[in-house]
């Protein structure tokens, strides 16, 4: 067994609060944990930016400027700052009985001679897991000898709008919740240290903790015997999957798997028969109202935690790119128009003008999960009143192939998902998959755009990112057109 570290960070300890097996594997089998993905790193970077920004709302403090792994230096610097009478400290470090935590912001009151804690979260509300997280941190800080007066969670204010960012954060007093949670912390910490001191991996049954509030790092290890597909691939199954799991119902061909909705029952039947499901009359009815030319539209968007464009709030989706393919008839070739904003300023003024020109005024606008495109267009109509009528006229033309696939088509290669990334290769062939593309999904598009507009990005790199973004967005609308052609083809037998 590997040696147990002298100090366990709050981040690792929280894994133990979630699952004893997770903390054991973290300490003794770190090789099972996959490397940090670009998606996860982007979340870390976002959280760091929000934390740094929060300091400007409680200004005048001093930063414990140490690397995350420099435990001893951070503890020593914190002690020095407190001894010197520093009233506001950022990233203060504390330790108790092998448990280590850093506080986003602490503030001292000369009146009460106690400290207030401000833990910053990059969400727009206080979540249950935050209470547990801050509870552990408060316990470490209090046990280390820090006299605490109040505990707050600072989170982003969903009602804040750029450029008025004076109300970007809301401060929620959770002191009373901490008092309720406090007695349970020490027993939980004791159990964690007992678990990691053992020579055997604990036997912990799969459960909601594997997936919530986010996926566990060791799912590939713990779920290695899970059949694929399984009940966990059924759309809309929600919490019932765990009820079924407890009853031993996991495989899709289990005869006890009943009381399913139409979509779930269809997926199970296709799994059993191995046959593709197509309801040609339903397809025909759904597309009978669509009008040519068909205008295939897809947006790529950025949704920064800290708003940066006029009138936008935290995490509001702002389009920076679109692709439009136009199909005049089923026998015609598609024509293509595209727009990609490449500057750091607001992309919407230029995008709106280009979008209205590309979409024209005739024909159905086809958007996969069209609610997303419609919502962005509605937001742009508010942003640009002079274009409001024309933009809302686009929304009136939107049709969506996603509900058609969900109700009338299923292939086992969908793997329970009706995402374009699964439907496309299943229907059009593996050569149409997104695998191997420089930009292969919406998250990658967001990160590519952020890198492209960054001042430090080289001209050569900007061009490569621009090409990758254009290829990806173009592919979305091109495969949409091919999928719709396929739908029309199925109606010939209806």
N, C-alpha and C positions, 0 to 999 in steps of 0.2 A: 504494500500500500504506500502511496506517495505521502510525503510529509504534509501536514496541515499547516497552512500559512499562519504566521503569528497574528496577523490582522486580516479580518474579512470585511470587505467594503459593504456598505449598505446595499449596493446594487446586487452583490452576490447573496447577501443575507435575504434579500427580498425573494430570491429564487427559492430559498428554503421555506419562506412563509407560504409560497405558492405550492411547493411540492418537495417532499424530503428526498425523493429520487433525483430531482433536478439539481439540488445543491450537492448531493453526493457525486453525481456525474461531473458537475462543474469542477469540483476539487480533485477527484481521482481519475476521471476519464475525459480530460479536456480535449483529447484528440477526436472525440465523437461530436464535438460542437463544430458546425460548419463555420467557415470564415465569414466575417461581416460582409453582407451584400451591399452593393451600391444603394439599394433602396433603404436599408437599415442605416447606412452611414449618412444618407440624406436626412433621415429623421434625427439622428444625433446632431448633425450640423444645425438643423433647424432649432432643436432644443437649446443648443449652445447660443445661437443668435438671440433667441427670445430671452434667455437668462441674462445675457450681456445687456440687452436693451432694458430689461427690468431695473438694472442698477441705476439707470439715468432717472428713474422715477423715485428713487431713494438715494439721492446724490451725496457726494462728499465723503464717501467711504474709502477704505483701503482694501486692495485685493491681495489675498493670499495666492500669489502667483507661482504656484508649483504644479508640476505635472501630476496627472491622476495617480501615478504609481509612486510618487515621492511622499509617502505617508509621513515619515519622520520629519522631513523638512516642513511640510504643511502644518503638522502639529506644533512644532517649535515656533514657527512664524505666527501662528494664531495666538499662542501663549504670550508672545512678545507684544503683539498688538493690543491684547486685552490688558496686559500689565502697563502699557504706555497710555492707557486711557482712551484708546480709539473707540469712538461711539458707533460707527457703522463699519462693518467688516463684510466683504464679499468672499465667498468660498472658504469660510472659516472651517477648520478641521477639528474633530473631536474623536476621542477613543475611550472605550470602556470594555474591559474583559474580552479583548480580542475583536471587538466590534468597532468599525471605523465609519464615520460619516462626515460629509462636508455640507454645510448649510449655504444655500444660495445667498441669503442676506440676513444678518443679525444686527439689531439696533439696541443700543443701551440707553436707558432712561436714568438720568441723574436723580430724578424725583423719587422713583421707586427702587432704584438701584437693582433693577432687573432688566433682562433682555427680552426683546420681541423677535420672533423668528418669522422670516418671510420665505416660504418655499415656492419657487416659480414653476408653473406648469404651462406647457405650450398648447393647452386645450382651451375650449371656450366655456368650460364648466368644471366644477369639482366632481371628480369621479370616485367611486368606492375604493378603488385601488390607491388613490392618493391619500386617503385617510390612513390606510395601513402603512404606506410608505413614510408619511410624515410622522406617524406614531412611533415607528422604529427609530427614526432620526431623533425625535424629541427625547426618547428614552435614553439613547446614547449620550446626548448632550446634557441632559439633566443628571444622569449618573456620573458623568465626568466632572460634575461640580458647577455647571453653569446655572445660575439662578434665572429661571424663565418666568416671564410675566404673561405673554400672549403668544399664540401660534397662529399664523395666517398662511393661507394659500393664495398666491397671486396667479390669476389666470387671465387669458385674453378676453376682452370684452367684445362679444359678437356685434354689439351696437355701435362700436367705434367706426368712424369713417374718415378715410384720408381726405384732406391733409390735417384734420383736427385730431391729433393723436394724444391729446392730454388725458383722454380717458381710455387709453389702450388697455390698461390693466384694471381688473377688479380685485380688491383685497377682501377675502372671506375669512372671518375669524372662526377658527375651528378648535379653539381652546377647550370648549366643553366636550366636543367629540373626542379630543385627545384624552381627556380625563376618563372617559368611559372606556377607551381602547387601551389605556396605559397598563392596567393590571395584567393584560394577556400577553404583553410583549416579552417579559422576562422568561416565562415558561416556554414560549415558542423559541426563543433564542437558545435556551438550554437544550431543547429537543434537537435543534439544528446541530449543535456541537456534539451531542451524543451520536447523532446519525453519521456525521463525517468522521468520527473517531473509530467507527466499526470497520471491519475488514470485508464486509459483504454489502453489495448494493441492495438497498431496501426494496421490498416488493410493494409497489404502489400501483393500484389499479388505474387504468385509464379513466379519465373523467373530464368535466368541463374545464378544469384547471389546465388541461393540455392545450386548449385553444383560446382561452379567455384570460385576460383582456386582449391578448395577442398570442400568436403561436409560440409554443415552447421551442427552445433551441435544440432539444433532443428528440423531437418527434420522429425523425428517421430511425433512431435507435429503438425507441419505445413502441413504435407502431410498425415495426418491421414485419410482423406476422399478420397485419391487417390485410384482408383481401382487397383487390382493386378491380372493379369498383366495389363499393360497399354502401351501406345505408348512409354513410357520411357524405356520399356524392349525390344524394337525392336533394334537388332544390326544394327549398321551403320546408325542410324537415324540422328545422329549428331544434328546440329542446327535446323533442320527442326522440331524437336519435339516441340520447342517453338512456331514456326509458327502455328503448328497444335493446340497446347494448346490455343493460342490466339483466334483461331477459334472455340474453345469449343470441339475440337476433342481429346478425351482422351482415351476412351474405345476402345478395339480392335475390337469390333463388331459394331462400328459406321460405317454406310453405306457411310459416306463421306470420310472414310479413303481409299484413292486410291493412284495411282502412287507410288507403292511400288516395291522394287526389288524382285527377286525370293525368297530369303530367308525370307524377311519380309512378303511377301504374303503367304508363306507357314505357317509361324507362326500364322498369322491372321486366315487362313483357319482352322488350327488345333484347335485354340481356339474356333472357331464357331462350329465345328463339334464334338469336344471332342475326335477325333480319332488320333491315331499315324500315322505319315507319313513314309513310307518306299519305296524307289525306288530301288528295288532289281537289275534290269539290270544295273543301274548306279554303284551300289556297286560292282557287278560282274566285270564290266569293270575296275573299279579303282584298284581292288586287283588282277587282272589277271596277272600282271607282278611281283607280290611279289614272292620271292623265299624262300623256306624252307631250313634250319631251320630259323624260325622267331626269331630274337633276340630283345627282348623288353628292351629298355634303358631309364633310367631317371636319370638326374643329380639333385643334390641339390647344391646350390651355395651361396657364400657370396659376397657382393658388398660394401665394406667399402667406405665411403665418402673420407677418407684419405687413399690413397693406401698404402699397406703394403707388397706387393709381387713384385719381380723383374719384371720390364717392364709393370706393370699395372698402370692404371690411375684412377682418381676418379670414383667411382661407377662401375668399371669394374667387371663383374661377373666372379668369380673364383670357379670352382667346388671343393668341398671338399668331395663329396660322390656320389656314383652311385649304382644303382640296375640293375641287368640284369636277366631277365627270358628268357630261351631258350625253344622254342617249336619245336621239331623235326617234328611233324606231328599233324594233328587235333585230332588224337586219342591218342596221347602220353601225358604223364604228363609233366609239366614244370619242368625244372631244374633251380636252382637259384644260382647266384653268387653276391656278394656285396662287397663294399669297403667303409669304413668310416675313414677318417683321424682324429686323436684324439689329435694332437699336435698343438702348436701355430705357427709352422714354415710353409713354403710354402707347400700346399698339392699336388701340381701338379706333381712333379717328381714321387712320389709313385703312385699317381692316374693314370697317363698315362700308366705306366707299367702294372698295374692291369687291366686297361680298355682294352688294346690291347689283353691281354690274355683272358679276359672274352668274348669279342666280336668275337674272332676268325677271320677267313678270308672268311667264307661262309655264305650265307643267307642274307635276308633283315633285316636291323636294323629298328625296329618300334619305333618311338618316337612321342608322342602326342605333337603337336606344334613343329615339328621337326626342325624348323628354329632355335629354341633356342639351342638345343643340337648341331646342325651343327655349329652355331656361336662359341660355347665354344670349340668345337673340332678344328676349324680353328685357334682360338686364342692360343690353346695349341700347335698347329703345328708351330706357329711362335715362341713360347716360347722355344720349344724343337726341334731344327732343325734335330737332329739325328733321331727323331721319326716322322718327318713331313710327309714323304710318307705314312707310315703306318696309321697315323691319318687321313690324307685326303682320304685315301682309305675307311675308315669308313664312311665318309660323302657321298661318292659315292653310298653307300648302303642304306642310310636312306630313309624310306618311312613314310608317316604321315597319321594316320586315321582321324585326325581332319577335313581336307577338305571333307572327305567322309561323316562324320556326318553332316557337315554344308550343304552339297549339297543333301544328299540322305536320311537323317533321321531327324525326329523331334517328340518330345513328349512334351506335355504341362508341364510336370514336369521339363523340361529344364529351364523354366521361362525366355526364351529369351537368355540363355547363353549356349555356347557349351564347357564350361570349364569341365574338367574331374570331378570336384567336383559335378557338376549338372548332367552330362550325366550318370555317374556311377550308382547312386541309381535309376535313372529313368529307365535304361535298365536292370540292374542286380538285382534290389531290394533294399529296404531300409537297409537291413542287410549289404550291401556293402558300405554304406555311410561312410564318414570320421568323423561323429559326435561321440564325446566322446574319440577320440584318444588323447594321450598325446601331440603328434605333429600332426596337422591336415591340415597344409598348408605350402606353401613355406616360408612365413614370419615367422611363428613359427619355422620352421627348421633353418632359419638364426639365430634367437635369441637363439635357443637351442644350436647351434654350438658355438656361441660366449660365452655363459655361460659355455659350456663344456670345452673349452680350456683356460678359465680364471684361473689364478693361485690361486685365492681365493676360487674356487669351491671345495667342499669336494669330496673325492673319491666316497662316496656313491651316491652323487648327479650326479657326472660324469657318473657313470654306468647307472643311471636311464635315463639321457639325451641320452646316447648312445643307449640304448634300444629303446627309443621313436623315435629317428632319423631312426634307422634301420627298425622299424615297418612301419614308414610312407613311406620311400622310396621304401621298398619292396611292400607295398600295391599299390603304383602307377604303378609299372610294372606288378604286378599280375592282377590288374583289367584291365589293358590295354590288357593283353593276353585274359582275359575273354570277353572283348568287341570285340576283333578281331575274336574270335571264334564265337561270336554272329553274326558278319558281314558275316562270311563265311556261317553260317547257313541260312541267309536270301537269299543267292544266289541259294539255292536249289530250290526255287520257281521261279527263273528268267527264 
